[in-house]
Amino acid sequence: MADGEIFVIDRVVTRPGCARRFVDAYLADYVPGARARGMTLRDILVSPPIWFDDDANVITATWTLPSARAWWEMTWKGRPDSTLGEWWSRIDELVTERSRSFAARADDVDGLCDV
């Protein structure tokens, strides 16, 4: 199987004044399950770098997985897990939008495509 680290980038736009509560909930309730699925938390970034009371923040969580195989294993574990959707539903009041993307270092892309 191809080598190369995979990055999972979660981008969340919070409702005004909700960024700190979202980050606290993410760290307490989402992160343990993600780690159990093989993901390693690299960063949680807050943009702009201030806890707004009356405006939205963008939270970017960057995760890593050591290989394409590890990405597939994480995906297979997560898809049937109903607690993930339930968690996102519970914190819906804190979030206006969210997205997830995947990336790799440019030097790793050719190897990752060779499966």
C-alpha positions, 0 to 999 in steps of 0.5 A: 500500500502507498506511503504518505501521511494523510491530513484531515482538515475540519473547518467549522464556522461557529455562531457568534460567541460560541467558539470557546464552547465549541472548542471545549466540546470538541476536545472533550467529546469528539477528540477521544473517539477520533483518537480511537479511530486512529487519528492524531490531533495536530492543531486546533486553530482559531481565526481570528485569534480572539474569542468573539462574543458577538461575531463568528470564529472559524475553527480549523482542526487538523488531524493526521493519519500515517497512511492511506490504509490508516485513512481507510481504517478510520473511515470504516470505523466512523461510517457505521458509528451513529454517535458521530452524527448524534454528537454533531446534532447535539452541538448544532446550536454552536455551529453555522457551517462545517466541512471536512477535507483531506490532503497530503504533502505534495511530495507524497501525492504520487506515491498515494496514487500508486495503489 
